[in-house]
Amino acid sequence: MESHPLHYSLRQLRYFVVTAEALSFTAAAKRLHISQPSISTALEELETSFGVQLFTRHYASGARSIGPSA
């Protein structure tokens, strides 16, 4: 089995921690003073790098909330 190096940044890890604490992409974006799509993109890249889904996304009433991925 060939291993592939992980590619991620400290910025992505910070976004992950803040989003996990806030349990919301929108709340994390407000806390970090950045746009919500920026967090979504960074976390999707992090998930791709790790090869796992880190959050379960819930779409309701136009809001995006999250829960830990099982």
N, C-alpha and C positions, 0 to 999 in steps of 0.2 A: 504494500500500500504506500503510495507516494504522498508525502505531506506537503501542503502548500503553506507558505508563510501568511500570517494574518496581516492585514493592512487596515489599520484604524488609527485615529488620532485622539489625543487627549481631549480635544473639543467634543468629539463624538461620545467619549466616555462621560464627560461632564453632562452633556445633553441627556444621556441615558439615566444617570443618577438623578438629575433634577426631575425628569419626566416620571421616573419610578416613584419618587417622593410625592410628586403632585398628583399622580394617577390621572393625568390629563395632559395631552399635547398642548392644548390652548393655555392652561394654567402655567405649564412649564415655559412656554414662549413668553408669556407676560413676565414671569419671574426672571428670565434671562434677557429680556428686552430685545427679542428677535422675533421674526415672523414664524408662524406655526408651520408653514411649508418648509422652512429651513430645518426645523427639528425633524419633521417627517422624513425629509430626504437624508439627513445625516443618520438617522436611526435605521432607515431601510438599507443604507450602505453598510452600517455596522452589522445588521442581521445577515446580509449577504456575505460579509467577510467571515463571520463566525459560522455561517451555514445553518443557523437556527432562527426561529421566530422568537424574539424577546418579549413581545407584547401581543396580547389579543386585542384587536381593535373592535370597538363597539360603535356603530354609527346609529345615532338616534336623534331625531329632531334637528339634524344638521350639526350636532355637536359631536366631537370625537373624544371619547373617553377610552381608557385602557384598563387592562387587568393583566396580571402575570400570565405568561404563556405556560400551559401545562406541560 
